[in-house]
Amino acid sequence: MRIDETHRKWFIGSLVGLAVAVVVYVPYSRSSPQGAGGGTTMGLIYGSVAFAFMIFAGLLGARKKVPIWRLGRAQAWMRGHLWLGFVSFPLIVLHSGFHFGVGLTKALMWLFAVVFVSGIVGAVLQHFMPRITTQRIPLETIYEQIGRVRLQLMEEAISLVDEAYALLHGDVSQANEQQRAASASAGTMGGLTVASGMQVDEEASAELKQFFQGEIQPFLAQSGSHGHVLADRNRAQAMFRQLRTLLPPNLHSTVDDLENICEEKREIDQQARYHRVLHGWLLVHIPASYALLILGAVHAVMALRY
C-alpha cells in the first residue's frame, strides 16, 4: 500500500508523540502518591492535549462547510483529523489512569470509545470501498444522478416493449430498424407471419405484457432491488431465457436489451448500497463526536472548578 507524504508525516508524528506520552506515563504513574489520575498535574496535561486534539478533529467539519477558509490544505486536515483523533483516545486513557470513573466521566469514556471505534471503521471503509466499487461496478454512475438514470432505464424499457407490441400486432412502422430486419428475414414461424401482413400473436403479446408489468416495471421503479426476483442475476437470466422461448426470434434482440437494462439497474442498486455502507458510519460518528466535545468541555470546567 502506497502512503502519500502528508499521510506519512502525520502517521510518524502521531506515533512518536504517543510513544513519548507512554514513556513519560510509566515513571509518572509509579511516582505519584495516589497513583495516576485526571486530577494530577500530568493527568491534566494528558487531558488538555487530548482535548485539543479532539477540538482540531472537530474543526474539520467547519472547514468543509466554509471552503473559502484557506487554513492549510484539505488533505492535511483530513490526515490530521484521522491521526490526532486516533491518538487522542489513548491519551484520554492515560489521563484517567486507565479508569473509566463514574457518572459523567464514565459516560464520556464510553462515548469516546464509540467515536474511536466508528472512526476506525470509517477509515477502513473509505480506504477499501472505493476500490471495491470500481472493481465490481466498472461503469460507476454519479451517486446524485442514480435517480435520473433509473428513470431513463424505465423510459427505455417502455419504448422497447411498445415497439415489440407494435411488431407483434403487425405494425412494422413502429418497430426499430433491428426488429424490421429480423422480421423481414424470419418468414413465418409458429403460425405468426413476421413479414408484411403479420397476424396478431396474442399469446406472445400477453406473455411479454405480463412479464413486463409483473416483473420488469416494478423492478425498475423501486429505488432498491432487495427481495425482487430480478435482483438475483442467475434467476433473472433464467427468466429471460424462458421469455425468449415464448417470443418469435425477431424479438430476441428486444429481450436482450431488456435484460441489459435490468443488469444496469442491478449495478446502480449495488452502487447505492455501497454508498450507504461507505457513509452510514457517519450517522454514528458525527453526532457522537459533537456530543463528546460538548460533554468534554463540561467535564473540564467541572474538574477545574471543583
N, C-alpha and C positions, 0 to 999 in steps of 0.2 A: 504494500500500500504506500503510495507516494504522499508525503506530507509537505504542504507548502511552507515557505519560510516563516510567514506570520504565525502559522499554527505551531511550528517547531519552537519558536521563541516563547510563545505563551505556555506551551507544554513543559519546556525545560524550566522556565522561570517559576511556574507553579509547583513543580516537583521539588525544586531547590528550596523554595520558600516553605513548603510543607515539611521537608526533611529538617530544616533549621528549627521549625516550631517543635517537632518531635524531639530533637536532640536537646533543646532547651527545657522541654517539659520534664524530662527524666530527673535531672537534679532539683528542679523546682518542686516537683511532687514529693521528693524524698526529704527535702529540707524544710518544707512548710510544716509548722507545728500541728495544724489541724487538717493537713492533707490538702490536695489540690481542690480548688473550688472557684466559683464565679466571683466571690467576694474578695479574693486576694488580689494583690497588685498585678501579678502575672495573669490571673484569671480575667481581670478587667481588660488587660491588653489583648489577650486572645479574643475575647468577646467583641472588643471595639474593632479590631482588624477584620474579624469575620463579618460584622455588621456593615462595615464599609464596603467589603467585597459584595455583600448582598445588595447594597444600595446601587453599586455600579452595575451589577447584573440586572437590577430592575430598571435602570435608566435606558436599557436597550430598547424597551418598548416606546419610551418617549422619543428617542432618536428616530425610530421608524415612523412615528406619527408626524414628526417635524423634519422631513428630509433636508430642508434648507439649512439646518444646523450643520456647519462644516467642522464638526468636532472629531477629527480623525476619520479614517476610512471605515466603511461599513464592515468590511471583512475583519478588521482588527477588533471592532466592537463585538462581533459575533464570537470570535475566538476568546476574547476576554470574558464575555458572558459565560461561555462554556467552562473555561478552566478556573476562573475565580469563583464561579458558582460551585464548581466541584470541590475546590479547596476549602470553601467556607464551612462546609459541613463538618469535616474532621476538626477544624479549628474550634467550632462550637462545642464539639465533644471534648476537646482539650480544655476549653473554657469551663465546662461543667464538671471537669474531673471525672468523666465517664459516668455521671449520674444523671438520670432523667428528671429527678426532682419531683415535685408535687404541684398540683394546681395549674396555674398559668405556665409555669416552667415546663411541666410535663406535656401540656398541650402543645407548646411551642416545639418541643423536641420531636413529637410525633408528626406535627405539621411539617417540620423541616425534613423529616425522613420521607414524607410523601413528595415534597418538592424535589428532593435529591434523587429519589428513585425514578420519578416521572421524567426528570431532566435527562437521566442516563438513557431511559427508554427512548425519549425523543431524539437524542443524539445518535443512537444506533439506527433508528428508523430513517432519519434524514441522511445517514450515510449509505444505507443499503437499498431503501425503497426506490429511489430514482433509477438505480441500476437495474433492479428487478423489473420495474415498469418498462424501461427501454428494451430489455431482452424479451419480455413477453408480449409487449404491445409496440411493435416497430412503428406503426402509423399513429403515434400518440396525438390526441386532439387537445387543444387548449381547453382546460377544465371549464372555464366560463362559457365556452361555446358548445358544451355537450348537449344542453337542452335544444339548441338550434339544430345541431346535427341530427338529433333524434327526430325532430320534425321533418327534416329533409329526407331522412330514410323512409318515414311514413309516406310522404308525398310521392317518392319514387316508387314505393311498393304499390300504392294505389294506382299510379299511372300504368305500371306493368300489368296489373290484374285487369284494368279496364281494357287495355289493348288485347289481352288474352280473351276476355269476354267477347270483344268485337270479332276476333278471329274465329272463335267457336261458333258464333252466330252468323257467320258468313259475311261480315262487313270487313273486307280486306283493307279498305281505305283507311281504317283507324289503327291497323296493325303497324308495327315498326318494320324497318327495312329487312332486318334479320328474319322476322317471322314471315314476311311476304315471300322471301327467297325460299325458306323452308317449306312453306305451303305450296309454292309453285312446283317444287321438285318432289313432293311427297306422294302425289297421286291420291288414290283412295285407299283408306286403311280403316278396318274395323267398322265399315258401314258409314264412315264420315268422309265426304268428299271435301278435300282440302284445297282444291283449286277453285276457280270461279264457280259460283252456283253451289257453294257448300251448304249442306244441311246442318241444322242445329243439332249438336251433340249434347243433349240435355243432361245426360249422366256425368260427362266430363265437366260441364259447366257447373253443375251442382256440387261436385267434389271440390273443384277449385274454390268456389264461393264459400263452402263450408270450412275448408282448411284456412282460407284467408281470414274470414270473420271470426272463426273459433280459436285460431292459434296465432297466426302471424300478426294480425292487427292488435290484439291485446298485448302481445309480447313487445311490439314496437312502441305502444302507447305508454306503458308503465315506465316510471323513472328508474326502476331497478328490475332485475330479472330473476331474483331469488324465488325458487319454487316453481318457476314456469318450465314446462317440458322443453321448450326451445332453448332454454338457458343451458341445457346439457348438450354439448356438441355431438356426442355419439347418438343420443336419441333423436336429435334434430336431423342428423344425416340419414338415419333410418326412415324418418317420416318423409323427408324429401325424396328418397329413393322410391318409397311407396307411391308418392304423388306422381312421379314420372311414369309409373306403370299405368296410371289411370288417365293420363293425358296423351294426346297424339304426339308423335315425335317433333312436329313443328313447334310445339310449345315447351320443349325441354329446355331451350335456351332461357325462356322466361322463368322456369323453375330454378335454373342455375343462378339467375340474377336475384331471385327472391332469397335463395339460400345464402348468397353472398351478403345481401342486406342484413339478414339475421346474424351472420357471423360478425359483421361490423358492429351491430348492436351489442352483441356479447362482449366485444372488445371495449366499447366505451363504458359499458356497465362495469367491467372489470377495472378499468381505469378509475371510475368513480369510487369503487370500493377501495382501491389503493390510496386514493386521495384522502378518503375518510380515515383510513388507518394512519396515514402519514401525519395528518393534522389533528386527529382525535385526542392525542395525548395533551394537546394544549388546553383542552377543556378542563383538565385537572390541574395542569402545571401553572397556568397563568393565574386563576383565582387563588390557588393555594399560595403562590408566590407573593401576591399583593397582601393577602391576609397575614402571611408570615412577616412582611415588612411592617405592617401596622402594629401587630401584636408584639413584634420585636422592639419597636420603639416604645410601646407602653411598658414592656418588661424592663428596658434600660432606664427609663425615667423612674419607675418604682424602685429599682435596685439602687439607684444613686441617691434617691431621696430618703429611702427607709433602710 
